């Protein structure tokens, strides 16, 4: 661990904290540099505005405010380093921090689900990394952050915290197109005897009784960044929203500083040219400029986010995603907690680029940083066939896991999809007609009519997306048009069922079936399934739970 000794003030703060217990450690002394520097960078926009406009107007108060903020940031960094302690015991990860408000965080090691390593630019320059320990819970008790330890120590902690001392070797099935699943113990998929469960071994990493988990060596590379994926950057809504958020933050900063954007260099010339041009030309020029700005910004965000991306299967039984240009990020999740995979196809990515993005359905990602940011993504958007391939490789399944044929849903589902798409769109022609009758323009009526015509292919596309399949190991379901998602959930990952039926579904003989699971968002939905098929599907996956309900009728869902 990082250098440091036992803290006499905290040695007895926890049971077993006396002699012979794990020592409390300080953060590395380099945090005396990184902590204040990071705080100053966050305050940099405000400090620059205060210094430039305060000095330019002869206002010394703003200059002194900027200097005071800088001093406070440095002092806060020093206090934080002085008051922060952590230790790793065989049972817990403990973190104590704070001066005026003392905080004591403790995460049981058998509750640890994810270990993220993050290295912002300043941390990388001095060889430090942030270790984010996730317990799979939401809210403030989701885990703790060690900000920061040396990079070598962070890597060692990642292996140690994700591993469990094994009393006997438990081989993980080798990679291959159709491996046999690791059998569950009689107590269930999360029992202590199951590999990777709380109290059980997480993988095949070696263990040394003195030094902890042995270095397992390099992992098997499953995927790496292909710059062909750059074409999908402007097609993802997340990137465009991020660019808009950055632009909005810059505008608010100028407004709070009392700066008129029209006084910026070059703004007067541009305004003069647009003022003398026709309205349509000004609107067109503004739209093109905005589009170019958003495309350039989305490409820049894509490069920063996915630079150096690698997906590897580590010898210790984890899937590991590494990426990032300015900030290096690493997420490791035990394969024994993998309950399935997903392939997402946003509309623009699917229609214009024929792309998709693979993701993981993993127990314990709820509340973790990675889940909030990217929902367990296994890589950037790529060609659709490659995304399906990565999903199958990550799940150790055959190539057709998420791309194979699905059982279509009944014609009543098509009618329902059309009604749900067209009826809301009819509101706009009705409103436009009322406006025209009151003497308004007629073009809104034509525009609203085109919107209704667009709703018809949208409804048909939603129906074509519907489908499901049940095979020997996985329940596969697909739905959506604006965001088409194919989810493959392991049969032993289903922990229950929810059946929803609206009044209109009841008249059509349809239901929405949800297979609940501890992974991902908590359920895999199968929309507008025939009621009899839903009963048969539940009976085949969990016969002990459904019992004789399958005798109620309906066709039985088979393997294809």
N, C-alpha and C positions, 0 to 999 in steps of 0.2 A: 504494500500500500504506500501512499505518499508519506513523506517523512513526517515525524511527529511522535510524541510520547503520550503516556497516560495523563489525562487531565484530572488532577486531584479533586477539582470541584464536582466532577461528574462521575467519578469512578464508582460511586455507590448510588447513582441516580436510578438504576434499574436493578431488579433482582438478579443476583449473580454478578454484579458489577465490581466485585472486589478483586483480590489477588487471584491471578490465574485466568480471569476472564479476558475476552478480546479487548484490546486497547482502543481508547478513543483517539481519533486522529484529527489533525487539522487539515484544512485544504492546503494545497501547495502555496508557497510564498509568492509565486508568480501571480496569484489572484490579487495581490496588492496592486499590481499593474493593470491586469485585465479588467477587474471589477470597476474601478473608477473610469477607465477608458471606455468601457461599454456604456456606462451611464452618461458620459459626456457625448458619445455618439448619438444616443437617443435624444439628447437635448440639443444636438447640433443645429437643427433648423431654427429653433427658437433663439438660441444663443447668437447665431449669425444675424438674424433679423434685429435683435436687440443691439448688437454691436454696430452694425452698419448704419441703421437708421437713427440710433441714439447718438453716435459720434457725428453723423452727417448733419444732424440738426442742433448739435451743440448741447444735447441733453445728457448730462453726466449721470442722471438717475438710472437710465436704462443700462448704461455701461456698468454701473455698480451692481445692478440686479443680475446681469450676466455673470459678473465675477463672483457674486455670492452663490449663484446656482452651481458654478464650477467647483467652488470650495465645498459646498454641501455634498456634491456627488463624490468627490474624493474622500471626504470624511466618512460618508456612508459606506464606501467600499472597504475602508480600513476597519470600521466597526464590524461589518459583516464578516470579514476574514477572522477577526479576533474572537468573535462569539460563536462561530460555526464549528461544530464537531460532528463526527460520524464514526460508526463502527459496524462491522459485519460479524455477527455471532452465528453459531450453527443454527439458531432458531429465527433470528430477526435481522433486519437492516434498520438501523436507528440513526436519526438525524436530529440534532439539537441546534437551534439558531435563535438569534434575536437578542436584543439588549433591553429595550423598554418593554417589548412584548415578546416573552420567551415562547418559542414553539418547539414542541417535541413530537416528532413524527416517527412512527414505528410500523414497519410492514413485515408480517410473518413471511418467512421464506417459502413456506408451502403455499402461499397465496400469490406469489409472483407469477405473472403471466407473460409479460413482455419486458425486454430491456432494450431501450433505444440509446444509441450513442450519437450525439450531436456535437459538431465542432464548428462554431461560427469562425469567421475570418480571423478575428483577433485571437481566439483560442488556438487556432491552427498555427499562427505565427510563433507562438511560444510553446507549442506541443501539449496543449490541454484539450480535454473533451468533457462534455456534459453527459452524465449517466442518468437516464430517466427510467426509473423502476415503476412498472405498471402492475396493479393488482387486479385489473379487470373490472373495477367498480367505477361508478360515475361520481362526479363531484369532487370535493376537496380531499376525500379520503381515497382517491384513485391510485395514489402512490407517492413517490418523493423524487426529488431531483438532487443529484450531487453535482453542483456547479462550482468548481470543476475539479477533475483529477487529471493526472498525466495520461497521455494517450495509451501508453503501455498498460497502466493500471486500469484504465477503462476497459480495454480489451480483455484483461484478465478477469475483471469483475463480471463482464458479460458472460463469459464461459462458466464462471463459478455460480452465478445466481440462477442461470438457466439449467444447470446440472443438478443432479441429486446423487448422493452416495448410493451405490448399488451393491447389494449383498450378493447378487449373482448376475452374470452377464445376460443382457436381454437383447438379442440381435434384432436390428430393424430390417424389414424386408428390403432386398436390393432394388435399385431403380430398374424399371423395365416397363414394357407396354402394358402388361396385365399381371401385376403382382398380387399375391394373396394378402389380404388384410391381416393385421396383427389381431389375434383373437382377444376379445374382451374377457375379463375375469367374470365370474358369476355375479360379483357385486355391481357390475355395470361399467360403462366406459370411463367413469371418473373415480373408480375405486382406488385405494392405496396400492393394490397389487398390480394395477395396470401401469405399463411404462409411460412416464410423462405425467402421471396424475400426482396430486399432492401426497407426498410421502413415498412415491414410487420413483424409479429412475426415469429421467427425461430422455435419454438417448443412449448412445454407445460410447460416450466419451470415457476415457480412462480416469481413474480417481486415485490420488495419492493421499494417504491418511494424514500426512504432515502438511503438504503444500496445497492440497485441494485438487481441482480437476487438472489433469495433464493437458498440455497443448495438443489438440487433435490434428494440427496441420491444416493445409489448405483444403477448401471445400470444392465440390463439383460445380462447375459453372453451368447454369441452366439458360441464362440469357444475358445479353449485354446491349448497350445502347446502339441502335442503328439510326444514323442521321436521316434516313428516309422518313422517320417519324416526325421530323420537324414540320412537315406539311400539315400535320394535324393540329399544330399549336393554335392557329387562328380559328379553328373550328370547334374548340371546346368552350363551353359557356363559362367555366371556372376561370380560365385565363383572361377572357374578355372582362369578366366582372372584376378581377383583380386589377386590371389596367384602369378600369373606371374608378375603382376605390382609390388608387394612387393619385389619379388626376383630381378626384374630388378632395383628397387630403391636401394636395398642393394648392388648390384654389382656396380652401378654407384658411390655409396658412397665410396666403397673401391678403385675404380679407381681414384676418385678425391683426395683421401687422399694419393695416391701413394703406396697403399698396394697391394702386389702381393698375390693373393689367394693361390698360391702354398706354401707360407711361413706360412700359418696358421697352428695351431697345428693339427697333424694327416694327413695333406694334402700330405706330402711326402710319408708316408706309403701307402696311397691309390693309389697315382700315380705310385709308384713302382710295386704294385700288378697288376694294369691294364696294365702297360707296358709289363709285362712278360706274359700276357694272350693272347689268340687268339683274333683277331679283333672282331669276332662275339660275343665272350664272353664279351668283353669290352663294345660293343654297347648294348648288352642285359642287362648287369649290370647297365649301365648308364640310360637306359630306365626305368628299374624297380625302380631305386632310384628316378628318376624324377617323376614317377607315384606315388610312395609312398609319396613323398613330397607334390605333388599337392592334393592328397586325404586327407592327414593330415591337410594341410592348409585350404582346403575347409570346412572340418568338423569344424575346429576352428573358421572360419569366420561365419559359419552357427550358431554355438552356441552363439557367441557374438551378432549376429544380431537378433536372434529370442528367446533368453533366456527370460523366463517369459512372452511369448506372450499371450495376451488376446484380443479378439474381443468382444466388448460390445455395446449394444444399450442403450444409456443414456436416462433418463427421459426428458432431455431438447430437445429431437428430433435429436440427433446426433449419428453417428456411430463412435466408438473410437477404435483405434488400439494402444496397448501398448506393447513394446518389448525392448530388449536390456540388455546385461550383464554389460559391462564396461560403456557404455553410454545408459542411459534410454531414450527412445523416446516415444512420444505420439502424435498421429494425430487424430484430431476430425473434422468431416465433417458433415454438416447438411444433414439429410435425404431428406429434401425438395429440395436439389440440386442434389440428386442422380437421374441420367437419365437412368441408366441401370447397367449391370454387365457384366463381361467377365470371361471366363475360358481359360487359356493358357496351352498348352501341348507341351513343348519342346520335340524334337525327343527322346533324351536319357531318359528323365523322363517318356515319354509315352511308349517307347518300352521296356526298362529294368525294370522300376519300376511301370508301370501302374499308374502314378501319374499325377497331374495337379495342377494349382494354380489359385485361384479365385481373381478377381480384381473388382474395381468399376469404372464406368463411371460417373464422377462427374463434375459438372460445377464449375470452379474456381480452379482446381488443376494445370493449366498451370503456370509454373514458380515457383511453390512451391517446397520446399526441398523434400517432399515425392514423388512428381511426377517425379523429376529428378532421384531419387534413385530407386524407385520401381514401378512407374507408377500406383499408387493407389492400390497396393496389399492389399488384405484383410487377408493375412496370408501366411505362408510358403507353399512350395509344399507339398501336402498331397495325399492320395488315391483319384483316379479320382472321385469315387462316392461321397466322402466327399466334394471335391471341388465343385461339382455341387450342393450339398446340401447347402453349405455355401452361394453360389451365390444366390440360391433361397430364403434363409432366409433373406439375406441382402436386396433383392429386394422386400420382402414381397409378394412372388409369390408362385405358386405351385411347387412341386418337379421337374417336368419335364421341367422347364423353359429352361435350357441350355442342358439338356440331352435327351430331347424328340426327336421324329422322325422329320426329315427335308425333304423338297421337293427336290428331286435330280435334277441336271441340265441336259440339253439335251446331247445326244451322241457327238454332235459337240464340246462340252466342253472337253470331254475326249480326242478327237483327238488333240485339242489345247494344253492340258496339256502334252501329250506325245511328241508333236513336240517341245515344249519349253524346255522339259527336255533332249531329245535325241540330237537335233541338236547342241547345244553348246558343248556337250560331244564328238561329232564327230571331233572336232578340234584337240583333243589330239591324236587319232589314225593317223590322217593325218600328224601331225608333227612328230610322231614317225616313220611313214613309210618313210618320207623324210630323217630322220636321219639314218635309217637302210640302205636306198639306197645309202647313202653317205659313207657307211662302218662302221656305228655305230653298237652298240649292238642290239639284237633282243628283249631283255626282255622288253624294253619300249613299244613295239608294243603289246605284250601280256597284259601288265598292262593297257594300254589304252583301249584295247578291253574289259577287265573286267569292266572298268569304264563305257563304253557304256551300257553293260548289266545291270549294277546297275542303270543307268538312267531310264530304262524302268519301274521297280517297283516303282521308285520315282515318275514318271509321273502318274502312276495309283493310287498311294496313294494320290497324290494331287487332282485327280479327285474325289476319294471317300470322301475326306474331304469337297468338295463343297456341299452346301445345304443352304436352307433358309426356314423360316416359318413366317407367319403373323397370330397372334391371336388377341384376343380382346384388349390386352394392350401392347404387345411387338412385335417388329420386330427382329427376330433372324437370324443371318447369321454365317456361318462357312467357314473357308478356311485355307490353309497352310499345310505343311508337316514337314519341319524343325522346325517350330513353328506353331502348329495348334491352332487357336484361334476361340472360339465361343463367339460371342457378342450378348447380348440381350439389345436392345435399346427401351425405352418407345416410344410409338407412338406419344405422345404429346411432346417428346423431339426432334422430327425431325423438323428442321427449314428450310430445303431446299433439293434440289437434284442436283447431278452432274452426267451426263451421258457421259461416255468416250467410244470411239469406234475406234480401230485401223483399218488399211486397211484389215488385216487378219481377224479381228473380223467381219468386214462388210461383207466379202465374206461368213463367216460361219453363219451370222445372229445372232451374239452375241453382247452383250454390257457389260460394267462394270458399275454398278449402285452404287453410293455413297450417302448414307443418311447423310447429314451434320447435325451436332449438336454442341452445345456449350460445350459439355462434352468430356473428354478424349482427343484423338488425333484430334478431330474435324470432324470425319466421320466414318461411318461403311460401309465397302465395300462388295459388292456382285459380285463376279467374274463370268464372262462368263455366264451371264443370257440371256435367249432368249429375243429378242427385244420386242416381244409382251407381255411377262410376266413382263418385266420391266415397260412398260407403265401401265399395269393393276395394278401392285403393287403400283406405285406412285399414281394412281387415287384412290386406296382404302385407302391409308394412309392420303393423303392430297387432297381430291376431290376438295376443293375450289381453290387450286393452279393449279392443272392439268386440271380441267375442262373437256371438251369433248375429250381430247386426247386419253382416253382409247378406244375410238371407232376405233382406227387405226388397231385393230386386235390383235391376240395372246390370249393365255389362261389366265384366270384370276387367280391370286394367292389367295387361300383361307386360311382357318385356319389350314390346316394340309398338 
